[in-house]
Amino acid sequence: MTSARIALLCALTPLAAAAQTAAADLIVTNARIYTVDNNRPMAEALAVRGGRVLFVGSARGALATRGPQTRVVDAAGAAIIPGIADAHVHLLGLGMALRTVNLDGTKTYEEVIARIAAKARELPAGAWITGRGWDQNDWPDTRLPTHDALSRAVPNHPVFVGRVDGHASLVNAAAMRIAGVVASTPDPTGGRIEHDANGQPTGVLVDNATGLVGSKIPAPTRDDIRDAITGAIKEANRHGLTSVHDAGVGSPVIDIYEDIARSGAYSLRNYVMISGDDSTLARYFRRGAQSSLYDSRLWIRSIKLVADGALGSRGAALLDPYTDSPGNTGLVTTSQARVQDIAERALRAGFQLNVHAIGDRGNRIVLDAYEAAFARVPASDHRFRVEHAQILHHDDIPRFAQMDVIPSMQATHQTSDMYWAPNRVGYARTLGAYAWRALLNTGVVIPNGTDFPVEAVNPFFTFHSSVTRQDSGNWPAGGWFPAERMTREEALKSMTLWPAYAAFQERDMGSLTPGKLADFVILDRDIMTVAPEALAGTQVVATYLGGRAVYERK
């Protein structure tokens, strides 16, 4: 062999090795891929290498990246969308809810009692019974319940069951005895003990009053918490979720998240909002903002506060009294001064602040606090958020865009609340309720979510609600205040790219773009073209995280 040919082979060998190294790990073909990338909105195939998108486009182009070890999946014409992000969840709450009494969908108080009594028969006397999900607005009698019937049915177990929104709880007599809650017990700051006509506690505790009894419940063990988290992640993957924004998490739970992620068993990308107590803030401010930890499984760079309560339990802070409760303007659970103080500290530490606000007064308090904080600590890309932003005064709607504040909203809250929300706030204020279109028209984005376990985990309920403003039975005809609907394109972005932006993740997530993380979902129907009434029934065929299947339908 001539020296020239030897030199040529030596030159080609690295190229051949590079070509083999560049082969895809996974190729998916024969699909309708909605990329959420304006440069290539639709594609028929994609290729993945090293957990990231290598190519999106034609089958010819994708198959050109095939190597001897490449797995090729024929999607059989199915629709594929980017991995779904839920921008407001309570991951441990879901995990614990899966282990306790599920009261979702109960249509009467009697059904609530029956489920709790059934659980009591499984447990030794004296064991606590916990659960969540009741909503008196779904019952024939929409008044808040009293404990009497529950206490008669379950006398030997203390009971603590949360309302669907997590802002009120029902307890029985045994639980109140343990906690020492009696007629003379004062309301705690930011909370309310409901009383009957005789001045006796009814068993319903609102917002900060829930802690009077909740603090007496034995804490779950570390293994209990770890198992609950693992179960919640599995449930999220089953519904097509590849990322979540986890609202209000304390240090002990974050430590467990890190342990699971470190072990490689965390099949979800979690944007953690730390709880706003001083000790948690001090710990994570010292550590500094953290992103893409453990192979892009955890982000710890945001804070969650709660400014008011919920509308269903009349704890949301309103500018004017509740229409159905004269003299009651709700509860402020965190003062404007504290919101402003933490906002300033967050800006200096490089953390995002996300504050729960539901009522129009609650939202104004947060916006005013943000405005004052931005004046004292200017920042060009803070991406501060208001979580829920449900009832807005018309004067405050444009302020989000003016201050670069993101309204993080949950579409299924609208379809859960629409039956009774006008009773709470009257018709005029309902015009500013769940006002997606009004906000979008100002130029902001809306990261969408479920607030699970407040609402069902299923993100296709979210998509359906966003584009129809109808419940799962497609009521009311034409939608509830239909002018506020999203388009399907906006709804898809609200569950993919916009949550990524709201979490400083848009360079790595939110669209199927070469170089981004290969998170995607295969669906059993095309949500961008099927009839609106078929949207809520969408099922996940497979969920991929970093090009690896973390859920496949049997």
ABEGO torsion letter per residue (X at the ends): XBAAAAAAAAAAAAAAAAAAAABBABBBBGBBBBAGBAABABBABBBBBGGBBABBEBAAAAAAABBAABBBBBAGGBBBBBBBBBABBBAAAAAAAAABBBABGBABAAAAAAAAAAAAAABBBGBBBBBBGBBAAABABABBBBAAAAAAABAABBBBBBBAAGABBBBBAAAAAAAGBBAABBBBBGBBBBBBAAGBBAGBBBEAAAAAAAAABBBBBAAAAAAAAAAAAAAAAAAGBABBBBBGBBAAAAAAAAAAAAAGABABBBBBBBBABAAAAAAAAAAEBBBGBGGGABBBABBBBBABBBAAAGABBBABBBAABBGBAEBBABBAAAAAAAAAAAAAAGBBBBBBBABAAAAAAAAAAAAAAAAABBBABAGBBBBGGABBBAAAAAAAAAAGBBBBBBAAAAAAAAAAAAAAAEAAAAAABGBAAAAAAAGBBBBBBAGOAABBABAAAAAAAAAAGBBAAGOBBGEBGAAABBBAAAAAAAABAAAAAAAGAAAABGBBBBGBBBBBBBBABBAAABBAAAAAABBBABBBBGGBBABBBX
